């Protein structure tokens, strides 16, 4: 603050010990604020740098904090502002910016640009980087907790015969061993579940848990190689830690929410269910598709078998009960509540694109 003319103002002073206010005068002298009672019995001098001056607002009283804990309250904002200016005091640059609609607009525009850049580039890069640093033990724990929550939300015990489940596990295990002869495949556990919400679907969780629904097994009952291809795709998500990346990304988004809204507690509470409510990026899906194609090829299965899976998914999505043409698991459930599970297969890149990818896939040539 800068001092100028010694204008005087009469105002109310609270000394911080008594609840009763006292009438005093204020005057700026040099680099000090002089406070006096009308009887002259009390006089205080405060360095201007230690006074907490009020910000200028359109309405309301002005309240000033003193270094010794005292408080000045002035009812007339206009009178206080006139005295403040006549005393040669100047508002800080930040306060000036807050009073300027141009500066406010510029700050808002800058915030939007920052958040957009963080969302498009910063969050994906940082989430991928942090996901690689998470210990495997912690990733396993996250996967277990996520699966437990999904069990409570919309997964039910499988109705498939135990022998059929085990046969599928063994079939996939042989493909994994063939595709990874050096034993470098990620750890995985295959579980079958029934789900009216998910329908024909499969998904992978951090730590290697892969869930396949009974409806998907029924859809491809005559195409076991296609089922293996779906599992290989999900193992690709495990291999590249896409599920963990998705969870870390949700945590980073919650931090951005906290910056904007000031409280992200409600958002953070939803993180355990993130894997069931958000989708992988298309790049992650393409990466998992490439992993599936390479595994199938290494096992002597042509990746084009996956085209059968997508064609049947299209038939399911465009069946008689879906006049809208939306994917089956994006429609309303029996209760009429809207259900959308983007982690499910329906939200992945366009079926036609993926059919073309698997049909046209060719093994990489020798280096």
C-alpha positions in Angstrom: 0.0 0.0 0.0 1.1 3.6 -0.6 0.3 6.5 1.7 -0.8 9.9 0.6 -3.1 12.6 2.1 -4.1 12.2 5.8 -7.9 12.0 5.4 -9.9 11.0 8.5 -12.8 8.6 8.8 -15.0 7.9 11.7 -15.8 4.2 12.1 -16.4 1.3 14.5 -13.5 -0.6 16.2 -13.7 -4.0 18.0 -10.5 -4.6 20.0 -10.9 -8.5 19.9 -11.5 -8.8 23.6 -14.9 -7.1 24.1 -18.0 -7.7 21.9 -18.8 -4.1 22.1 -17.7 -1.8 19.3 -16.2 1.6 20.0 -16.3 4.8 17.9 -12.8 5.7 16.6 -11.2 7.7 13.8 -8.7 6.3 11.3 -6.0 8.2 9.6 -3.1 7.2 7.4 0.2 8.8 8.4 3.1 7.8 6.3 3.4 4.0 6.4 1.2 3.7 9.5 -2.5 3.6 10.2 -3.4 5.7 13.2 -6.4 4.7 15.3 -7.8 7.0 18.0 -10.9 6.9 20.3 -12.8 10.2 20.5 -11.7 10.8 24.0 -8.1 10.4 23.0 -7.4 7.8 25.7 -6.7 5.0 23.3 -4.3 5.3 20.4 -2.8 2.6 18.2 -0.5 2.7 15.3 -0.3 -0.2 12.9 2.0 -0.7 9.9 0.0 -0.5 6.7 1.7 -3.7 5.5 0.1 -5.6 8.5 -3.5 -4.5 7.9 -5.8 -6.8 6.1 -7.7 -4.4 3.9 -11.1 -5.4 2.6 -11.7 -6.1 -1.1 -13.9 -3.7 -2.9 -17.4 -5.0 -3.6 -20.6 -3.5 -4.8 -22.6 -4.1 -1.6 -22.1 -4.8 2.1 -20.0 -3.3 4.8 -16.2 -3.0 4.8 -14.4 -5.1 7.3 -10.7 -4.6 8.1 -8.4 -6.9 10.1 -5.8 -5.3 12.4 -2.4 -6.9 13.3 -3.3 -7.2 17.0 -6.5 -9.1 16.3 -8.8 -6.1 16.3 -11.4 -5.4 13.7 -12.7 -2.4 11.9 -16.3 -2.5 10.6 -17.7 0.3 8.4 -21.3 0.2 7.4 -21.0 2.5 4.3 -19.0 0.9 1.6 -19.0 4.1 -0.6 -17.8 6.2 2.3 -15.0 3.8 3.1 -13.9 3.5 -0.5 -13.8 7.3 -0.8 -11.6 7.6 2.3 -9.4 4.7 1.1 -8.7 6.5 -2.2 -8.3 10.0 -0.5 -5.7 8.5 1.8 -3.6 7.5 -1.1 -4.0 3.8 -0.6 -4.1 1.5 -3.7 -5.7 -1.8 -4.2 -3.5 -4.8 -5.1 -3.3 -5.9 -8.7 -5.3 -9.1 -8.0 -8.2 -7.0 -6.6 -8.0 -4.8 -9.6 -8.2 -7.7 -11.9 -11.2 -9.1 -10.0 -13.0 -5.8 -10.5 -12.3 -5.8 -14.3 -14.7 -7.8 -16.5 -12.0 -8.0 -19.1 -9.6 -9.6 -16.7 -12.3 -11.9 -15.4 -13.2 -13.0 -18.9 -9.5 -13.6 -19.7 -9.0 -15.6 -16.6 -12.1 -17.7 -17.4 -10.9 -18.3 -20.9 -7.4 -19.2 -19.6 -9.0 -21.7 -17.2 -11.0 -23.3 -20.0 -8.0 -23.6 -22.2 -6.0 -25.1 -19.3 -8.6 -27.6 -18.4 -9.1 -28.6 -22.1 -5.4 -29.1 -22.6 -5.2 -31.1 -19.4 -8.1 -33.2 -20.4 -6.9 -33.9 -24.0 -3.1 -34.2 -23.4 -2.2 -33.9 -19.8 -4.5 -36.4 -18.1 -3.9 -39.3 -20.6 -0.1 -38.9 -20.6 0.1 -38.6 -16.8 -2.4 -41.5 -16.1 -0.4 -43.8 -18.4 2.9 -42.8 -16.8 1.5 -43.2 -13.2 -0.1 -46.6 -14.1 3.3 -48.0 -15.0 4.6 -47.0 -11.5 1.8 -48.8 -9.5 3.2 -52.0 -7.9 1.7 -55.3 -9.0 0.5 -56.1 -5.5 -1.5 -52.8 -5.4 -3.0 -53.4 -8.9 -4.1 -56.9 -7.7 -5.8 -55.4 -4.7 -7.6 -52.8 -6.9 -8.8 -55.5 -9.2 -10.2 -57.6 -6.3 -12.0 -54.7 -4.8 -13.5 -53.7 -8.2 -14.7 -57.2 -8.9 -16.3 -57.4 -5.4 -18.2 -54.2 -6.1 -19.3 -55.3 -9.5 -20.5 -58.6 -8.0 -22.8 -56.5 -5.7 -24.0 -54.2 -8.6 -24.8 -56.4 -11.6 -23.0 -59.7 -11.6 -24.6 -63.0 -10.6 -23.2 -66.5 -10.4 -22.8 -68.2 -13.8 -25.3 -70.8 -14.9 -22.8 -72.5 -17.2 -21.9 -76.1 -16.3 -18.6 -76.3 -14.4 -17.2 -78.6 -17.1 -17.9 -76.1 -19.9 -16.3 -73.3 -17.9 -13.2 -75.4 -17.2 -13.0 -76.4 -20.9 -12.9 -72.8 -22.0 -10.3 -72.0 -19.4 -8.1 -74.8 -20.6 -8.6 -73.8 -24.2 -7.6 -70.2 -23.5 -4.6 -71.4 -21.4 -3.2 -73.4 -24.3 -3.5 -70.3 -26.6 -1.7 -68.2 -24.0 1.1 -70.7 -23.5 1.5 -71.0 -27.3 1.5 -67.2 -27.8 3.9 -66.7 -24.9 6.3 -69.7 -25.0 8.8 -67.9 -22.8 6.2 -67.6 -20.0 6.0 -63.8 -20.2 2.2 -63.6 -20.4 0.5 -61.5 -17.7 -1.2 -63.3 -14.9 -4.9 -63.8 -15.5 -7.9 -65.4 -13.9 -11.1 -66.2 -15.9 -14.5 -66.0 -14.2 -17.9 -66.6 -15.7 -20.9 -64.6 -14.5 -24.5 -64.0 -15.5 -25.7 -60.4 -15.9 -28.9 -59.0 -17.2 -27.3 -55.6 -17.4 -24.2 -56.5 -19.3 -25.7 -59.0 -21.7 -23.2 -60.6 -24.1 -19.9 -59.1 -22.8 -16.5 -59.5 -21.4 -14.1 -57.2 -19.6 -10.8 -57.1 -17.8 -9.9 -55.6 -14.4 -6.6 -54.5 -13.0 -4.5 -57.4 -11.8 -5.7 -59.8 -14.5 -9.2 -60.7 -13.6 -11.2 -61.4 -16.8 -15.0 -61.7 -16.7 -17.0 -63.3 -19.4 -20.8 -63.4 -19.3 -23.0 -66.5 -19.9 -24.7 -64.6 -22.7 -21.5 -64.1 -24.6 -20.7 -67.8 -24.3 -24.1 -68.7 -25.6 -23.7 -66.2 -28.5 -20.5 -67.9 -29.6 -21.2 -71.4 -28.5 -20.4 -72.8 -31.9 -17.4 -70.6 -32.3 -14.9 -71.4 -29.5 -12.0 -69.8 -31.4 -13.9 -66.5 -31.4 -14.4 -66.8 -27.7 -10.7 -67.3 -27.3 -10.2 -64.2 -29.4 -12.3 -62.1 -27.1 -10.4 -63.4 -24.1 -7.1 -62.6 -25.9 -8.4 -59.1 -26.5 -9.1 -58.7 -22.8 -5.7 -60.1 -21.9 -4.3 -57.3 -24.1 -5.9 -54.8 -21.7 -4.3 -56.6 -18.8 -0.9 -56.7 -20.6 -1.0 -53.0 -21.2 -2.6 -52.1 -17.8 -5.4 -50.3 -19.5 -7.8 -50.8 -16.6 -5.4 -49.3 -14.1 -4.8 -46.4 -16.5 -8.5 -45.9 -16.6 -8.7 -45.8 -12.8 -5.8 -43.4 -12.4 -7.3 -41.2 -15.1 -10.5 -41.1 -13.1 -8.5 -40.0 -10.0 -6.8 -37.3 -12.0 -10.2 -36.1 -13.3 -11.4 -35.9 -9.7 -8.5 -33.7 -8.9 -9.5 -31.4 -11.8 -13.0 -31.4 -10.4 -11.6 -30.4 -7.0 -9.8 -27.5 -8.6 -12.9 -26.3 -10.4 -15.5 -27.0 -7.8 -13.4 -27.0 -4.6 -14.7 -30.4 -3.4 -14.1 -33.7 -5.2 -15.2 -36.0 -2.3 -18.4 -37.1 -4.1 -16.4 -37.8 -7.3 -13.7 -39.7 -5.5 -16.3 -42.0 -3.9 -17.2 -43.3 -7.3 -13.7 -44.3 -8.3 -14.1 -48.0 -7.4 -16.9 -48.3 -9.9 -15.0 -46.4 -12.6 -14.1 -49.5 -14.5 -17.8 -50.2 -15.0 -18.8 -46.7 -16.0 -16.1 -45.4 -18.3 -14.7 -46.6 -21.5 -11.2 -47.3 -22.7 -9.8 -44.9 -25.3 -10.0 -46.1 -28.9 -6.2 -46.3 -29.0 -6.3 -48.7 -26.1 -9.0 -50.8 -27.8 -7.0 -50.9 -31.0 -3.9 -51.9 -29.0 -5.9 -54.8 -27.4 -7.2 -55.8 -30.8 -3.7 -56.0 -32.1 -2.7 -58.1 -29.1 -5.6 -60.5 -29.8 -4.7 -60.8 -33.5 -1.1 -61.7 -32.6 -2.1 -64.3 -30.0 -4.5 -65.9 -32.4 -2.0 -66.0 -35.2 0.7 -67.5 -32.9 -1.7 -70.2 -31.9 -2.6 -71.1 -35.5 -6.0 -69.4 -35.5 -6.7 -66.9 -38.2 -7.6 -63.5 -36.6 -10.5 -63.3 -39.1 -12.5 -65.5 -36.8 -13.1 -62.4 -34.7 -15.2 -61.0 -37.5 -17.9 -63.6 -36.7 -18.0 -62.2 -33.2 -18.6 -58.7 -34.3 -21.1 -59.7 -36.9 -23.2 -61.4 -34.3 -22.8 -58.5 -32.0 -24.2 -56.3 -34.7 -27.1 -58.7 -35.2 -27.8 -58.6 -31.4 -27.6 -54.8 -31.4 -30.0 -54.4 -34.4 -32.4 -57.2 -33.4 -36.2 -56.9 -33.2 -36.1 -55.4 -29.7 -33.8 -52.6 -30.7 -35.5 -50.4 -33.2 -33.2 -47.5 -32.2 -30.1 -49.3 -33.5 -28.3 -48.7 -30.2 -26.0 -51.4 -28.8 -27.9 -53.9 -26.7 -26.3 -52.9 -23.3 -26.9 -49.2 -23.9 -30.7 -49.7 -23.9 -32.9 -49.4 -20.8 -33.2 -52.4 -18.6 -36.4 -54.1 -17.4 -36.9 -51.5 -14.7 -36.9 -48.7 -17.2 -33.6 -47.2 -15.8 -31.1 -46.2 -18.3 -28.0 -48.4 -18.3 -24.8 -47.6 -20.1 -21.6 -49.6 -19.5 -19.0 -48.2 -21.8 -16.4 -50.7 -20.6 -18.5 -53.3 -22.4 -17.8 -54.3 -26.0 -20.6 -52.1 -27.4 -18.6 -48.9 -26.9 -15.5 -50.0 -28.6 -14.5 -48.7 -32.0 -17.1 -49.2 -34.7 -17.8 -52.9 -35.5 -17.2 -52.4 -39.2 -13.8 -50.9 -38.5 -12.8 -53.9 -36.3 -14.2 -56.5 -38.7 -12.1 -55.0 -41.4 -9.0 -54.9 -39.1 -9.3 -58.6 -38.3 -10.1 -59.8 -41.8 -7.3 -57.8 -43.3 -4.7 -58.5 -40.6 -1.4 -59.9 -41.8 1.4 -61.2 -39.7 4.4 -58.8 -39.5 7.2 -59.8 -41.8 10.7 -60.7 -40.6 12.8 -57.8 -39.4 
